[in-house]
Amino acid sequence: MCGRYYIAEEDSAAELQEIIEQLNRRGAEVKTGEIYPTDTVPVLANNKSMVITPFAMKWGYTLSDGKQIINARSETAADKPLFRDGMLQRRCLIPATNYFEWEKRGRDRIKYAIRECDSPILYMAGVYRIENGKPVFSILTREPAENIAFIHNRMPVILHPEAKNDWLNVRYAAEEILNTAFIRVDFSSAKL
């Protein structure tokens, strides 16, 4: 689940463009278009003063054997040593236009672009840590919305716009916010 997502380059939401422009002004290079694991992308997190700020982060925790962990199950992340600190104090939001998922039909794989119904931008919940002096993140996943369950058995946790600040406020329990996080999603077939 969630091995690719998309950040529209030109026609994206003004909010997403502002995040990218803020990073560009600070000299951070972030990728747009189709996003793959290990790409450096725009992410929102609290700065040292607890102000929500855009950061350039690499997608995927790196394990000692070199494997990348790009997703974490929201139901168990707080119990896993790899994600426990992130759930407590290193939460982030990953803005996107949509994410991609593939349905398997025999030998065929059909690619779908999945987006939020009521907004041109979606915010996926994530956790981050520092590796070699640089921030890296993983996207939290959950059971899929009913209308897309036929595509895949997981989906990213996509937060309501009202829940964005709550997710980044570490005084609130992560599990409580995740239990209320549900948005309507829609999908369309995507060209490969």
Buried (B, 14 or more C-beta within 10 A) or exposed (E): BBBBBBBBEEEBBEEBBEBBEBBBEEEBEBBBEEBBBEBBBBBBBBEEEEEBBBBBBBBBBBEEEEEBBBBBBBBEBBEEEBBEEBBEEBBBBBBBBBBBBBBEEEEEEEBBBBBBEEBBBBBBBBBBBEEEEEBBBBBBBBEBBEEBEEBBEBBBBBBBBEBBEBBBEBEBEBEEBBEEBBBEBBBEEBEE
